[in-house]
Amino acid sequence: MHIPPFSIFSAVSELFVTAGVVYVIARNWRRRPFPLGLFLAVAVFEACVNVFYMATRTARAAAGTEALGTGMKIAFAAHGLLSLMAYLVFVVLGVIAWQEQRAGRYFFRERPALTWTFAVAWAISVGSGEVMFVLRYMC
């Protein structure tokens, strides 16, 4: 099966985005200066590339231009919703963390349960996307 180049780019770039998310959280956790530039780059890239990719894939699936089984459609929808939610939460938490650090507080470090819950949700989102990529194009 032919793998669309944008699908490959999105799957690979998601791993780099995840590294950026982990780095932003880890810097704040270690009480280091908040990497605002990296945070903004990751947030904008994620919106412009990966959220756009999911939206176009969803539109194709909804239009019926791709033959997908019901189970795969449900999996794609669940993954898309979780990924969008994780992205939005990352943006909100990142903005709050940046504001808190300007006041001398370390948001992620001071809220370990929230931080780990977010990290697990992000990992599930990325992991499910990578698994679906493999199932869709490599199996």
Salt bridges, closest charged atoms under 4 A:
GLU66 OE1 - ARG57 NH2 3.14
GLU66 OE2 - ARG60 NH1 3.81
GLU66 OE1 - ARG136 NH2 2.88
GLU100 OE1 - ARG105 NE 2.73
GLU110 OE1 - ARG111 NH1 3.85
